[in-house]
């Protein structure tokens, strides 16, 4: 890691729709004698830094996140760039810069590597808060640290946990990497420390109390404790294939005090402020003149009920919240299209078709209101822009719906008792409430119907449960649970990537699968294109490589740090909890 000089990031952020400002303070000229920055500055910097490292990429706002790549790998988004065909290597802009942002420095607003990153801010915040007995800040910092490090272990396998943040103390610019299997127990212990810090009651404690500077929970310590315990549940669930987690999991569920309502979710709450840009990074597609995010036909067809292997004939009522069609069924495209289903226009993963690279920015289907704060599809297509939607959708890192799906998985695995079907039903209902919650935050003035409790939502849930009831194996039942979890988490793909490698579900598109792509070709919907009545031309598809079991070492780390582990083949380098 290159750290020649240090600066602390200072972000003045206010919640509940107020302005989000960010700037940089050149106050750390000597890392061995750091100037003190207030806890109320360090906390929002760390929260935004964490979210930026894990969500979508927005180059204009200097945000580069892992979901940019992983949404493609998990077949909810398709692109023409190197994540297509699983081709992202250590030079990929989002892989490299999300690592820099989290571990060593934030390259915004300039690409220099001398700016302290998220982990540095967290280390300073924890140390400073502990020394001043402001233990609420210390506890929050430990939760953010444990969660963030766990995500990078889940993506890469090994991380520079012990030494990466100690440069100011040791002068070591080349941290060694720790095995993920050795760090995970430390993260669970760190979460316990955080809970103890938040519960601490004694004289002279907490003279500084987080409030509006806390973009996640507004300083509510009880919600932070719920988040910490739910993160522990998530981590134990991810360990279930390599160790017996029955005792700690059952203890957590018996004790309760987990995330238990929609609004309690562990989320980065973005706003509608455009300058400086504090909108959801995925909303950048609405502003871009050249659009790069296509909505995956595989994902779309599962939601529409077109897929022949799962949820066949069951249309998901979340479709108009998830996708916004800029075109009507007979709108003339700018150029010939590769995949069209009425107004839904996209391209395939792994395509080498003749229309793949043709420009159709004004008519392609884009993100809807749910994942990024775009538009609800009311059937009145317009070209999207930064002025006809808000971008005020939160980045949903860990939600009540996630917790319910985790519990359903644990019941399915016989680790806890209970009724997996009932838990799945509850999770689907909560997933619908989550859509309404996000729509309420991000609505730009459209009339948007309430989804939860609607006839369409109930019909969908009952149809899914009827299919679940037909399953004759626990594996097939797990597929329904994990597929529903994948659907509801649209917009944040880090846990999807982890879940798929752990469980093998959901089933994702494989151009080499003869059922999904007979002879290496896929067939767009029959009569989907008014310009090509009947069958649209088939499209040739292929993989560039096997599905990556972990991400490659970022180039900025591998090229500078001699202690970076040897180059790996991501296709054959699983994370320690992956025993499939």
N, C-alpha and C positions, 0 to 999 in steps of 0.2 A: 504494500500500500504506500502510495506516495503522499507524504505529509511534510512539506517543507516549512510551512508556517500555518498557524491555526487562526481561525476566526470562529466566533460563535454565531450561529444563526439566531437572528432575533425576528420573531414573527409576532406582530401585534394582531391578534385575531379575536373577533367578537362573535358570539353565537347568535342564533335566532334571527338570521337574516341581515345582520349588520355587516359592516365592511370587513374584509379580510385584507390586511396589508402585510407585506413582507419586505424585509430589507436585511442588510448585513452590516455588522458592526466590527470594524477592524480594531479589536481590543485585546486580542491574544497574540501579541507579537512574540512572547516567550512562553512556550507550552509548559515549561517547568515552573513558571510563576504566573499562573492564569489569573486574569482579571475576573472579578466576580460579576456574574450576570444574574439578574433576579430570577427566582423560581417561576414567577408569572410570565417570564419571557421564554424560559427553557421548556416549559411544559407544552405550550402550543406548537413550538418548533418541533419537538419530538413527536407529537401526535400527527402533525401534518407530514413530517418526514416518513413516519411509519406507513401511513396511508399511501403516500406517493410511491413508496418502494414496492407496494403490493398491488395497486390498482392498474388502471389503464394508463397509457402514455399520452401526454399532451405536450408536444414539443414547445408550443408557444408559451406555456406556463412553466417550462422546465421540469416537467414531471415525467418520470420514466419508471414504469412498474411492471411486475412480473405477469400480471393478468394479460398484458398486451400480447405476450407469447402464449401463455397457458390457455387463454380462451380459444386460440386456434387449435392447440393440441387436444383440447377437450371438446372440439367440434361444436362450439356455439357461435364462432366467428370464422370467416374465411378471409384470407388476404392474398395479395400477389407477392408480398415480400418473403424473406427467408423463413419465417415460421411455417409457411406452407410446406407440405411434405416432410414436416419435422426437421427442417433444415437449419434452425437457429443454432449458431455456434457461439463461442465465447466472445466474438466480436459483435454479436447482435447488440444493437443500441440499447434496447430495453434490458437485456440481461446484464450487460456491463454497467450501465448507469444506475440501475436499481441497486446493484451491489455497492457501487461507490457511494450512493446516497445513504445507504443504511450503515455500512461499516466504516467508511473512511472519510467521506466528504460529499457535500452537496454541490454539484457542478453548476448550480444556478445562482446568480444570473450570468456568470461567466463560466467557461468550461475548465477553469483552473481547478486543480485538485487540492488546493490548500484550505478548503473550507471544511470545518468539522461537520460530520454527518450525524445521523440519528442516534447511533449507539454512543457517540461521544457526548452528545447533549444529555442522553439518559444517564451516563456515568457521572457527569458533572452534577446533574440535578439530584441524583440519589445521594452522592457524597455531601453536597452542600446542604441538602434537606436534613440528612442524618445529623450532621455536625451542629445544625441550628435547632434541632429538636422539632422540625416541621415534618412530622412523620407521615402526614397525609400525602404530601408531595413525594416523599420517599416511597411510600407504598404504591402510589400510582406509577411512579417511574419503574418500579420492579415488575409490575404487571405488564407494562408496555414492553419492557426488555424481554421478559420471559416469552411473551406472545411473539414478538418479532423474531427473536432468535429461533424459536421453534419452527416458524415458517421457512426460514432459510435452511435449517436442517432438513426439513421435509422436501425442499426443492433440490438441495445440493448433496446432502449426506453428511459432510463434514464442514465445520466452520471454525474461524479463528476466535473462538469464544473467550479463551483465557487471556490472550495477550493483545487482541486487536485494539482495545480501548485503553491500554496502559502506557502508550507512548510518552505521555507527559510525565509519567513516573519513572519509566525505565529507559527511555530513549531508543527502544527497540522498534525500528521501522518495518521489520519483517516478521510479523507474528506467525507462530506455528499454528497449525490447524488441529482441532480436537475432534475426536470421533463423536458423531452424533449420538451414539449409544451411551457415551459417557456424559454427555451434556444434558440429555433429557432429564435424568434424576435431579440434576442441579436446578433445572428450570422449575420442576415441581416443588422443590424445596424453596426456591425463590418466591413462588406464588404463596406458599405458606407464610414466609416472612412478610410479604406484602399485606396479607390479611391481618397479621398481627400488628403491623404498623398502623393500618387503618383503624383498628380497634383500640389502639393505645389510648389510655386515659390517665393522665397524671398532671400535676402542676407544671406550668411553664412549657407545655407541649403546644404545638400548632398555633403559634402566634401569627403565622401566615396560612390562610385557608384558601384553597383554590376555589374559583368561582367562574366568571365568564372566560377566564384564560383557559379553562378546561373545555375543549371543544367537543369531547366525547360525552361527558356526563354533567357538566356544569358544577363540578366539585362535589357531587353527591357521593359520599363515601359508601353508603349502603349499596348503591348500584355498582360501584367499583368492586366491592366484595362479591356481589353476585357474578360479575364478569369473571373475576379470578377463579371462582369455584367452577364456573361453566367451562373456562379454558382448561382447568384440570380434568374435567370430565372428558373433554375432547381429546386431550393428550393421552389419557389412559385408554380411551377407545382405540386410538391409533397404535397403542402398544399391545393390544390384545392378542396378536398373532405370535408375539415373541416372549411374552411373560404372562403370568397369572395376575390379572387385574381385578379379580372378583371382589376382593376385600375393599380396596379403596373406592371402587366404583359404587358398590352397594352402600358404603358409608356416605359418600357424597349424595346419593339419591335419598337415603334415609334422613340425612340431616336437612336436605332441602336448601333453601336460600340460593337458588340458581336463577338465571335469567328466566322470567316467567310471564312476561307480557311483550307485546310487539315493540313498544317504545323503549324497553330496557335493553334492546340489542346493543352489542358492542360495535359501534358505528362511527365513522368519520362523517360528521354532519356538514356537508358542503352547503353553500349558499348560492344565490342568484347573482352575486356581484361579479361583473365582467372585468373591471379594472381597479386594482389588479385581480387577475382571474382566480376566483375561489369556487368556481363551479366544478362539478364532477369531471375528472379528466376525460372520461369517455364522451362527454358532451362536445369535445373539440371537433367531432365529426360534423356537428351542425354549423360550425363556423368555417370549416375547411372548404376551400374551393375545389381541391382535389381530394375526394373521399377515398379512404383506404380500408375501411371496415365493412365487410359484407356479412350479412346475416346467414349463418350456415344453413344450407338446404337440408342437411341431416337433422339438425335441431328443429327447423321449421316443420319438416314432414312428421316428426314425432308428435309435435304439438297439434298438428292438423289431423292426426289420425291416419296418415298415409302409410306409415311404416308397417311392414308386414309381420314384424317379429314382436312388437310391443305396442300396447294401447291402440291396436288397429281399429279404426272406425270411431275412436273416441276423440272428439275435438276439444282442445283445452281452451277454456274461456279467457285465459290470460293472453292469448295471441295479440289482440289489439293494444294491450298494455306493454307488451314486449317488443313489438315491431311497429315501425311507422312506414307505410307505403307512400312514397312520393308520387306514385303513378296510379292511375285507375286501370281497369282491365283492358281498356282500349287506348290508353295513352301511347302516343308514338315515342319510341325511345330515341336517344341521340344516335345510337348505333345498334347493330344486331346484338341480341342478348344471348347469354349462355343458358341461364335457368330462369324460367318465368312461370308463374302460376297466377294468372290474372294480373294484379298490380304488384305482386311480390317478385322482385327482380334481384338476382344474385349470381354468384359463380361457385363452382365446386372446389372443395379441397383436392389438391393433387391434379388439377386439370391441366391438360395441354390442348384444350379445344381452341378452335380458331377465333372464338369471340371472347375468350377470357380477358384479354388485355385491352379490349375496346372501351372507350370512355362512355360511361352512362351516369355520371355524377348526379345529374338532375332528376334521375328517375329510380335509382337503386333504392332498395329498402334499407332503412337505417334503424338505429336503436330507438326504442320507444320511450315512454315516460318512466317505466319501471327501472331499467338498469341505470340510466344516466340522466334522467330528468328531461328527456325529449318530449315529443308530442304523443298524446293518446290518439290512436287511429280511429277517427270517427266516421271514416268512409268518405271524407271530403279531402282528397289529396292536394297538398301544396308543396312547393319546394321548401325545404327546411332552411332555417337560418338562425343566427344567434339571437334574433329578435322575436321569433315566434315560439320559443320554449325557454325554460329557465335554467336548466342544468343543475337544479337544486336537489338532486337525489343523493342520499347518503351512500357511502361505500359500506356495505353490510358485511363486516368481518366475521361476526358470530352472532346469530340471532336466536330468538325463541324457537323459530321453526327448525333451525339447525339442531338445537338441543333435543327437540322431539324426535327428529330423524335419528340422531345418535342413540337415543333411548330405544327406538324401534330396532335399530341394528343390534344393540346389546341384548335385547330380549331374543331376537332371532338367533344370536350366537350362544344363547343359554347361559349368559354371564349374569343376568339379572332375571328375576321373575316378572311376569306380567303378560299382557295381551299385545303382541306385536301389531295385530290388525287394528286394534283400537287406537294404539299409539300412532300408526300410520294415518288413520282417519283424522285424528286430532292434528297431526302435522300438516296434512293437506288443507284443512280448514284454516290453520294458522298461516299457511303460505298465501292464502287468498287475502287474509287480513293484512298481511305484509304488503301486498300490492296496493291495497287501499291506503295504507299508511304512507308509502312512498309517493303515491299520486297526490295525497293531500299536501305533502311538503313541496312538491315540484310543479303543481298545476299552474299553468300560465293564464288561466281564465277560461279554459275549455269546460264544457259540460261533460263530466266523466262519471259514468254509472258506478255505484258501489258494487263491488264484486262479492265480498264476503256475505254469506247468507242468501245470495241470489239463487234463483232456480237453476241457472246455468252452472254455478259453482257446485251446488248440491248434486246435480245430475252427473257432473264430471267425477266428483268424489265417489259417488255410488258405483259408477261404471268402472273406475279403477279398482275399487274394493271387490267388485264382482270378478274381475280378472285375477286379483290376488287370491280369491277363494278357490279358483280353479287350479292354482299352482300345487303341484304334488311334491315338491322338494323345498327344503329351506333355502337352497341356492336360488331358485326361481323367485321365491318370496323376497329374498334379499335384493334381487334385481329390481323389483318394483319399488322397494324402499329407497335404494340408492338412485334410481332414475328420477324419482320424485324429488329427492334432495338436490340432484343436479339441476333439474328444471327450476326450482325455486331460487337457487343461488346464482342465477344469471346476472352477470355483472362483476362477479368476484370468483376467479377460477383457481386460486391457490389450493383451497381445500378440495375442489373437484379433482385436481391432479393427484392429490394425496389419496383421496378415496378410491379413485380408479386403480391406482397401483396396489392398494391394499386389498381391494375386494374383486377387481375385475369388472366392476359396473360403474356407470351404465355401459352398455354396449355402444361403442363408438364406430364411426365410419372407417372402413378399411378398404381402400381401393384394390387390395389384393384378394379380397374375399369374393369368391365366385357367386355367392348369393346376393351380396350387395352390389357388386359390379361385374356382372357376367362378361367374361372375355375382356375385362379391363375397361368396360364402358358402362356409363350410367344413363338412365333415361329420365329426362325432365318430365313433368306432368303432361299427360295426354290432354290436348286441347287447352293447355295452359297459356299458349301464346296466340293471340288473335291473328298474328301475321303468319303463323304456321299452323293452320288447322290440322287437327289430328296429332300425330306424334311429332314433337320437336326433335331436331337432330340429336342423336346420342352424343355423349361427350366422353372422350378418352381420359382416364385418370390413372395415376400411379403414385406409389409412395416413393420418396427419395431415400428413406431409411426406415428402420424399425422404430417403434414407439420408444422414446427416451425414458429410461427408468430413473434418471436424475438429470439435472441440467449440467452443462459443461462449465468448467471453471472460467470465470470472466477473464477476458484478455488483460484488463488493466491490473488484475491481481497476478495472473500467471506470468506476465511479462516482466514484472518488477519484483515480486516477492519470491525469493529462492526457496522459501518454506512452503509454497503452494504444493499440494500433492501432485504426483506425476499426472500427466494428461490421461484422461480416461475416455473410454468409449461409453457414452451415455446409454447406449442400447443394452449394455451388459453390466451396468454399475448401479444396482439397486440401493435404496436407502435401507438402513438396518432393520426397520420394522416391516419391510416388504418380504414376506416369505412365500409368495405365490409363484 
